[in-house]
């Protein structure tokens, strides 16, 4: 292989990636809030989620961009996990549009007849309209032209290599060779952070006769699996829900890749027969585009019945400290049949509930801004745990309880209500704290700080788990606050 051929390959690949970058950035900017509105309003049902994911990915020509955007929406609480998973399904179907662009336009038309004018007109429009939405359309059109110029260079390079370079027997052929080419597709996507570039290499290499059809299909599978690297990088330091979305993306692509690899000979034979029956031409390039679409659709169909199970499993992974704390530790429905054990479990859970309320009360006295992320998290934890306690009490009331325990249940509910009032007051105090301006009078500021200290001592004395706890000490602390 000469340096000229190597240079042509690198140049073609560079033009392709540059075109993809211009197209993706231009289309995202031109779309503006449209993409966000589609993601927010068109994912209310799983089917709509899949369709919107496929549509948006086809529009921006980047499944990675859609995946990262979806992770961001989940991270911000704008989208639920189930909605995000359906979008992930759709984005993997939408990303096959790149293969079809290459197959239907890159190998059907004289690229230079439209690519060069597209670059010229697009950049002219970009210069005239500036960096706004209209200018972004021009940038996308120019990127479209550069994209196909890259395809043209790659195609010409591989056509020149076809007679002198055959990669059929690399890896010894058979399964070993297929796995080797799958790894090549994965690594290309990982290095270039673009499955589209790896797909372009696979399609043009197969069209040039350098790589056999089956091995090129293995590169396509590897490129599809390689897109998971972007999602994995995007969730570093993100919320547990965002990590679950990334895990769903990884699971979908790996499972789909395994199925496609297992059925590879059968799928290629089926597609070759189908193409002949339909009278379609285009050779290996068309078959690869069809293969890319088929195994992604097949992946959605295979995973669709198990989506709820997948979501349930993902919710158990990457749990945050708040989610773990909000889960009851002692409340077990199995002990309801043994009232004494059930009451003991309830008492232990009430202690946990009280600790959260006390923590919020103490924190509210030191908050200087209204928006306290930790206070908001603690309130969410308390509310969820309070609901679990109330549900447990309701189930106990429906069972046959001894008279003494039946009388104790209303007291448990009252205690829960007192703790709930504490958390509401803590939120109110935090809000009022942010409204207090810096006191100029040193004496008043000192009195306020002393009062806060007295209140904190009272709160600490009310902790029943504290060593040396006594009701008399609580009453004494309360009296000091009143005085």
C-alpha positions as CSV (number, residue, x, y, z in Angstrom):
1,X,0.0,0.0,0.0
2,X,1.6,3.3,-1.1
3,X,1.8,6.5,0.9
4,X,-0.5,8.1,-1.7
5,X,-3.3,5.5,-1.0
6,X,-2.8,5.9,2.8
7,X,-3.0,9.6,2.4
8,X,-6.2,9.3,0.3
9,X,-7.8,7.1,2.9
10,X,-6.9,9.4,5.8
11,X,-8.1,12.4,3.8
12,X,-11.3,10.8,2.8
13,X,-12.0,9.8,6.4
14,X,-11.2,13.3,7.6
15,X,-13.5,14.9,5.0
16,X,-16.3,12.4,6.1
17,X,-15.9,13.3,9.8
18,X,-15.7,17.0,9.1
19,X,-18.9,16.8,7.0
20,X,-20.6,14.8,9.8
21,X,-19.5,17.4,12.3
22,X,-20.8,20.3,10.2
23,X,-24.1,18.6,9.5
24,X,-24.7,17.5,13.0
25,X,-23.8,20.9,14.6
26,X,-25.7,22.8,11.9
27,X,-28.9,20.7,12.2
28,X,-28.9,20.8,16.0
29,X,-28.6,24.6,15.9
30,X,-31.1,25.1,13.2
31,X,-33.6,22.9,15.0
32,X,-33.2,24.9,18.1
33,X,-35.9,24.0,20.7
34,X,-37.6,21.7,18.3
35,X,-35.5,18.7,19.4
36,X,-36.2,19.4,23.0
37,X,-39.9,19.8,22.4
38,X,-40.0,16.5,20.5
39,X,-38.1,14.7,23.4
40,X,-40.3,16.3,26.0
41,X,-43.7,15.9,24.3
42,X,-43.4,12.9,22.0
43,X,-42.2,10.3,24.5
44,X,-45.4,9.8,26.5
45,X,-45.9,6.3,25.2
46,X,-43.2,3.7,24.3
47,X,-44.1,3.6,20.6
48,X,-43.9,7.4,20.4
49,X,-40.6,7.3,22.2
50,X,-39.1,4.9,19.7
51,X,-40.4,6.9,16.7
52,X,-39.2,10.3,18.1
53,X,-35.8,8.8,18.9
54,X,-35.5,7.5,15.3
55,X,-36.7,10.8,13.9
56,X,-34.4,13.0,15.8
57,X,-31.4,10.8,15.1
58,X,-32.2,10.8,11.4
59,X,-32.5,14.6,11.6
60,X,-29.2,15.3,13.4
61,X,-27.3,12.3,12.0
62,X,-25.9,11.4,15.3
63,X,-27.1,8.7,17.7
64,X,-24.4,9.8,20.2
65,X,-25.8,13.3,20.3
66,X,-29.3,12.0,20.9
67,X,-28.1,9.6,23.6
68,X,-26.2,12.3,25.4
69,X,-29.2,14.7,25.1
70,X,-31.5,12.0,26.5
71,X,-29.1,11.4,29.4
72,X,-29.1,15.1,30.1
73,X,-32.9,15.2,30.1
74,X,-33.0,12.3,32.6
75,X,-30.3,14.0,34.7
76,X,-32.4,17.1,34.9
77,X,-35.6,15.2,35.8
78,X,-37.3,16.2,32.5
79,X,-37.7,12.6,31.3
80,X,-38.5,9.3,33.1
81,X,-36.3,6.3,32.7
82,X,-38.9,4.4,30.7
83,X,-39.3,7.2,28.2
84,X,-35.5,7.4,27.9
85,X,-35.2,3.7,27.1
86,X,-37.7,3.9,24.3
87,X,-35.8,6.9,22.8
88,X,-32.6,4.8,23.0
89,X,-34.3,2.1,21.1
90,X,-35.4,4.6,18.4
91,X,-32.0,6.3,18.1
92,X,-30.3,3.0,17.2
93,X,-32.8,2.6,14.3
94,X,-32.4,6.3,13.3
95,X,-28.6,6.0,13.1
96,X,-29.0,3.5,10.2
97,X,-29.9,6.5,8.0
98,X,-26.2,7.2,7.5
99,X,-25.8,3.8,5.9
100,X,-28.7,4.5,3.6
101,X,-27.3,7.9,2.6
102,X,-24.0,6.3,1.6
103,X,-25.7,3.4,-0.2
104,X,-28.5,5.4,-2.0
105,X,-26.6,8.6,-2.8
106,X,-22.9,7.9,-2.4
107,X,-22.9,4.9,-4.8
108,X,-25.8,5.9,-7.1
109,X,-25.1,9.4,-8.2
110,X,-22.1,11.4,-9.5
111,X,-21.1,12.9,-6.2
112,X,-19.2,15.9,-7.6
113,X,-22.3,17.1,-9.5
114,X,-24.0,18.0,-6.2
115,X,-21.4,17.9,-3.4
116,X,-19.2,20.8,-4.6
117,X,-22.2,23.1,-5.3
118,X,-23.6,22.2,-1.9
119,X,-20.4,23.2,-0.2
120,X,-20.3,26.5,-2.1
121,X,-23.9,27.4,-1.6
122,X,-24.0,26.3,2.0
123,X,-21.0,28.3,3.0
124,X,-22.2,31.3,1.1
125,X,-25.5,31.1,2.9
126,X,-23.6,30.7,6.2
127,X,-21.5,33.9,5.5
128,X,-24.5,35.9,4.5
129,X,-26.8,34.9,7.4
130,X,-24.3,34.8,10.1
131,X,-24.1,32.4,13.1
132,X,-27.8,32.2,13.8
133,X,-30.4,29.5,12.9
134,X,-30.4,30.4,9.2
135,X,-26.7,30.4,9.0
136,X,-26.7,27.0,10.7
137,X,-28.8,25.7,7.8
138,X,-26.1,26.8,5.4
139,X,-23.5,25.1,7.6
140,X,-25.5,21.8,7.5
141,X,-25.8,22.0,3.7
142,X,-22.1,22.6,3.4
143,X,-21.5,19.7,5.8
144,X,-23.7,17.5,3.6
145,X,-21.4,18.3,0.6
146,X,-18.2,17.7,2.5
147,X,-19.7,14.4,3.9
148,X,-20.2,13.0,0.3
149,X,-16.8,14.3,-0.9
150,X,-15.3,12.2,1.8
151,X,-17.3,9.2,0.6
152,X,-16.1,9.8,-2.9
153,X,-12.5,9.9,-1.8
154,X,-12.8,6.8,0.3
155,X,-14.6,5.0,-2.5
156,X,-11.9,5.9,-5.0
157,X,-9.2,4.8,-2.6
158,X,-10.7,1.4,-1.9
159,X,-11.5,0.8,-5.6
160,X,-7.8,1.4,-6.4
161,X,-6.8,-1.0,-3.6
162,X,-9.3,-3.8,-4.5
163,X,-7.1,-5.6,-7.0
164,X,-3.9,-5.5,-5.0
165,X,-5.2,-5.9,-1.5
166,X,-7.4,-8.7,-0.3
167,X,-8.3,-9.0,3.4
168,X,-10.4,-12.2,3.0
169,X,-8.1,-14.5,4.9
170,X,-7.2,-12.1,7.8
171,X,-7.6,-14.0,11.1
172,X,-7.8,-17.3,9.3
173,X,-11.3,-16.8,8.0
174,X,-14.4,-18.2,9.7
175,X,-15.5,-17.1,13.2
176,X,-12.0,-15.8,14.1
177,X,-11.9,-13.5,11.1
178,X,-15.4,-12.2,11.8
179,X,-14.5,-11.5,15.4
180,X,-11.4,-9.7,14.3
181,X,-13.3,-7.4,12.0
182,X,-16.0,-6.8,14.7
183,X,-13.1,-5.6,16.9
184,X,-11.9,-3.4,14.1
185,X,-15.3,-1.7,13.9
186,X,-15.5,-1.3,17.6
187,X,-12.0,0.3,17.8
188,X,-12.6,2.6,14.9
189,X,-15.8,3.9,16.6
190,X,-14.0,4.2,19.9
191,X,-11.1,6.1,18.5
192,X,-13.0,8.4,16.2
193,X,-16.1,8.7,18.5
194,X,-18.2,8.2,15.4
195,X,-20.0,5.0,14.3
196,X,-20.8,6.8,11.0
197,X,-17.1,7.0,10.1
198,X,-16.6,3.3,10.8
199,X,-19.7,2.5,8.7
200,X,-18.4,4.6,5.9
201,X,-15.1,2.6,6.0
202,X,-17.0,-0.7,6.0
203,X,-19.3,0.2,3.1
204,X,-16.7,1.7,0.9
205,X,-14.2,-1.1,1.6
206,X,-16.8,-3.7,0.7
207,X,-17.8,-1.9,-2.4
208,X,-14.1,-1.7,-3.5
209,X,-13.7,-5.4,-3.0
210,X,-11.1,-5.0,-0.3
211,X,-13.2,-6.6,2.5
212,X,-15.7,-9.5,1.9
213,X,-19.4,-8.8,2.6
214,X,-19.5,-11.0,5.8
215,X,-16.4,-9.3,7.3
216,X,-17.8,-5.8,6.4
217,X,-21.0,-6.8,8.2
218,X,-19.0,-7.7,11.2
219,X,-17.4,-4.2,11.1
220,X,-20.9,-2.7,11.1
221,X,-21.8,-4.7,14.2
222,X,-18.7,-3.6,15.9
223,X,-19.4,0.0,15.0
224,X,-22.9,-0.3,16.5
225,X,-21.5,-1.7,19.8
226,X,-18.8,1.0,19.8
227,X,-21.3,3.8,20.1
228,X,-21.8,2.8,23.8
229,X,-18.4,4.4,24.6
230,X,-19.9,7.9,24.2
231,X,-22.8,7.2,26.6
232,X,-20.3,5.7,29.1
233,X,-18.2,8.8,29.0
234,X,-21.3,11.1,29.3
235,X,-22.4,9.7,32.7
236,X,-19.2,10.2,34.6
237,X,-20.4,12.0,37.7
238,X,-24.0,12.0,36.6
239,X,-27.1,11.0,38.6
240,X,-28.1,7.4,39.1
241,X,-30.9,7.7,36.6
242,X,-28.5,9.0,33.9
243,X,-26.3,6.1,34.6
244,X,-29.2,3.7,34.1
245,X,-30.0,5.3,30.7
246,X,-26.4,4.7,29.7
247,X,-26.6,1.1,31.0
248,X,-29.8,0.6,28.9
249,X,-27.9,1.9,25.8
250,X,-25.0,-0.4,26.5
251,X,-27.3,-3.4,27.1
252,X,-29.3,-2.8,24.0
253,X,-26.3,-2.5,21.7
254,X,-24.4,-5.5,23.2
255,X,-27.5,-7.8,23.1
256,X,-28.3,-6.6,19.6
257,X,-24.7,-7.2,18.5
258,X,-24.7,-10.7,19.9
259,X,-27.9,-11.6,18.1
260,X,-26.7,-10.1,14.8
261,X,-23.4,-12.0,15.1
262,X,-25.2,-15.3,15.8
263,X,-27.5,-14.8,12.8
264,X,-25.0,-13.1,10.6
265,X,-24.9,-15.8,7.7
266,X,-28.6,-16.2,7.8
267,X,-29.4,-12.5,7.8
268,X,-27.0,-11.8,4.9
269,X,-28.5,-14.7,2.8
270,X,-32.0,-13.5,3.6
271,X,-31.2,-9.9,2.5
272,X,-29.4,-11.1,-0.7
273,X,-32.5,-13.1,-1.6
274,X,-34.8,-10.3,-0.7
275,X,-32.8,-7.8,-2.9
276,X,-33.0,-10.1,-5.8
277,X,-36.7,-10.6,-5.4
278,X,-37.3,-6.9,-5.3
279,X,-35.0,-6.3,-8.3
280,X,-32.8,-3.9,-6.4
281,X,-29.2,-3.3,-7.4
282,X,-26.4,-1.8,-5.4
283,X,-24.5,-5.0,-4.5
284,X,-22.9,-5.3,-1.1
285,X,-23.4,-1.7,-0.1
286,X,-27.2,-2.0,-0.3
287,X,-27.1,-5.3,1.6
288,X,-25.0,-3.8,4.3
289,X,-27.4,-0.8,4.7
290,X,-30.3,-3.3,4.9
291,X,-28.4,-5.4,7.3
292,X,-27.6,-2.5,9.6
293,X,-31.3,-1.5,9.7
294,X,-32.6,-5.0,10.1
295,X,-30.6,-6.1,13.1
296,X,-31.4,-2.9,14.9
297,X,-35.1,-3.3,14.3
298,X,-34.7,-6.9,15.3
299,X,-33.0,-5.8,18.5
300,X,-36.0,-3.5,19.4
301,X,-38.4,-6.3,18.7
302,X,-36.5,-8.8,20.8
303,X,-36.1,-6.4,23.8
304,X,-39.5,-4.8,23.6
305,X,-41.3,-7.6,25.7
306,X,-38.6,-7.3,28.4
307,X,-38.4,-3.6,28.6
308,X,-40.3,-3.4,31.9
309,X,-38.1,-6.0,33.4
310,X,-35.0,-4.2,32.1
311,X,-36.2,-0.9,33.7
312,X,-37.0,-2.7,37.0
313,X,-33.5,-4.2,37.0
314,X,-31.9,-0.8,36.1
315,X,-33.6,0.9,39.0
316,X,-31.8,-1.5,41.4
317,X,-28.5,-0.4,39.9
318,X,-26.5,2.8,40.5
319,X,-28.6,3.7,43.6
320,X,-27.9,7.0,45.2
321,X,-27.5,7.4,49.0
322,X,-30.9,9.2,49.1
323,X,-32.7,6.4,47.3
324,X,-31.2,3.8,49.7
325,X,-32.2,5.9,52.7
326,X,-35.7,6.3,51.4
327,X,-36.2,2.6,51.3
328,X,-37.6,1.1,54.6
329,X,-35.1,-1.0,56.5
330,X,-37.3,-2.6,59.1
331,X,-40.8,-2.7,57.5
332,X,-41.5,-6.2,56.2
333,X,-45.0,-7.3,55.2
334,X,-44.1,-10.8,56.4
335,X,-44.0,-9.7,60.0
336,X,-47.5,-8.2,60.0
337,X,-48.8,-11.6,60.8
338,X,-46.8,-11.4,64.1
339,X,-48.1,-8.1,65.7
340,X,-45.4,-7.8,68.3
341,X,-42.7,-8.1,65.7
342,X,-44.5,-5.7,63.4
343,X,-44.8,-3.0,66.2
344,X,-41.1,-3.4,66.9
345,X,-40.2,-2.9,63.3
346,X,-42.5,0.1,63.1
347,X,-40.9,1.7,66.1
348,X,-37.4,1.2,64.6
349,X,-38.5,2.8,61.3
350,X,-40.0,5.8,63.2
351,X,-36.6,6.4,64.8
352,X,-35.1,6.6,61.3
353,X,-37.9,9.0,60.2
354,X,-37.1,11.1,63.2
355,X,-33.4,11.3,62.5
356,X,-34.2,12.7,59.0
357,X,-36.6,15.3,60.5
358,X,-34.0,16.3,63.1
359,X,-31.3,16.6,60.5
360,X,-33.5,18.9,58.4
361,X,-34.4,21.0,61.4
362,X,-30.8,21.6,62.4
363,X,-29.7,22.2,58.8
364,X,-32.4,24.8,58.2
365,X,-31.0,27.0,60.9
366,X,-27.6,27.3,59.2
367,X,-28.9,27.7,55.6
368,X,-28.2,31.1,54.0
369,X,-29.9,30.5,50.6
370,X,-33.4,29.3,50.0
371,X,-32.5,26.7,47.5
372,X,-30.7,24.0,49.5
373,X,-30.1,20.8,47.4
374,X,-29.5,18.7,50.5
375,X,-32.7,20.0,52.2
376,X,-34.7,19.2,49.0
377,X,-33.2,15.7,48.9
378,X,-33.9,15.1,52.6
379,X,-37.5,16.2,52.2
380,X,-38.0,13.8,49.2
381,X,-36.5,10.9,51.3
382,X,-38.7,11.8,54.3
383,X,-41.9,11.9,52.1
384,X,-41.2,8.5,50.6
385,X,-40.4,6.9,53.9
386,X,-43.4,8.5,55.5
387,X,-45.6,7.0,52.8
388,X,-44.1,3.5,53.5
389,X,-44.8,3.9,57.2
390,X,-48.4,5.0,56.6
391,X,-48.9,2.0,54.3
392,X,-47.5,-0.4,56.9
393,X,-49.7,1.0,59.6
394,X,-52.7,0.6,57.3
395,X,-51.9,-3.0,56.7
396,X,-51.4,-3.6,60.4
397,X,-54.8,-2.1,61.1
398,X,-56.4,-4.6,58.7
399,X,-54.9,-7.5,60.6
400,X,-56.1,-8.9,64.0
401,X,-54.2,-6.9,66.6
402,X,-54.3,-7.2,70.4
403,X,-56.1,-4.3,72.1
404,X,-52.9,-2.7,73.5
405,X,-51.2,-2.7,70.1
406,X,-54.4,-1.5,68.4
407,X,-54.3,1.5,70.7
408,X,-50.7,2.2,70.0
409,X,-51.1,2.6,66.3
410,X,-52.7,6.1,66.4
411,X,-49.8,7.2,68.5
412,X,-47.4,6.0,65.8
413,X,-49.3,8.0,63.3
414,X,-49.3,11.1,65.5
415,X,-45.5,10.8,65.8
416,X,-45.2,10.5,62.1
417,X,-47.3,13.7,61.8
418,X,-45.1,15.6,64.2
419,X,-42.0,14.7,62.3
420,X,-43.8,15.7,59.0
421,X,-44.6,19.1,60.6
422,X,-40.9,19.4,61.6
423,X,-39.8,19.0,58.0
424,X,-42.3,21.5,56.7
425,X,-41.2,24.0,59.3
426,X,-37.6,23.3,58.4
427,X,-38.4,24.3,54.8
428,X,-40.2,27.4,55.9
429,X,-37.3,28.4,58.2
430,X,-34.8,27.9,55.4
431,X,-37.0,30.1,53.2
432,X,-37.1,32.8,55.8
433,X,-33.4,32.6,56.5
434,X,-32.7,33.6,53.0
435,X,-34.8,36.7,53.4
436,X,-33.0,37.9,56.5
437,X,-30.5,40.7,55.6
438,X,-27.2,40.9,57.3
439,X,-27.8,42.5,60.7
440,X,-25.8,45.7,61.3
441,X,-26.5,45.7,65.0
442,X,-23.9,43.5,66.6
443,X,-26.0,43.0,69.8
444,X,-29.0,41.8,67.8
445,X,-26.9,39.5,65.7
446,X,-25.4,37.9,68.8
447,X,-28.9,37.4,70.3
448,X,-30.1,35.7,67.1
449,X,-27.1,33.4,67.0
450,X,-27.5,32.5,70.7
451,X,-31.2,31.8,70.1
452,X,-30.3,29.5,67.2
453,X,-27.8,27.7,69.4
454,X,-30.5,27.2,72.1
455,X,-32.9,25.8,69.5
456,X,-30.3,23.4,68.1
457,X,-29.6,22.1,71.7
458,X,-33.3,21.6,72.1
459,X,-33.5,19.6,68.8
460,X,-30.5,17.5,69.9
461,X,-32.1,16.7,73.3
462,X,-35.2,15.4,71.5
463,X,-33.3,12.6,69.8
464,X,-34.5,9.5,71.5
465,X,-31.4,7.6,70.3
466,X,-29.1,10.0,72.0
467,X,-27.2,8.7,75.0
468,X,-28.7,10.1,78.2
469,X,-32.0,11.0,76.6
470,X,-34.8,11.9,79.1
471,X,-38.1,13.5,78.8
472,X,-37.2,16.0,81.6
473,X,-34.2,17.2,79.6
474,X,-36.4,17.7,76.6
475,X,-38.8,19.8,78.7
476,X,-36.0,21.8,80.2
477,X,-34.5,22.6,76.7
478,X,-37.9,23.6,75.4
479,X,-38.4,25.9,78.4
480,X,-35.1,27.6,77.7
481,X,-36.2,28.3,74.1
482,X,-39.5,29.8,75.3
483,X,-37.8,31.9,77.9
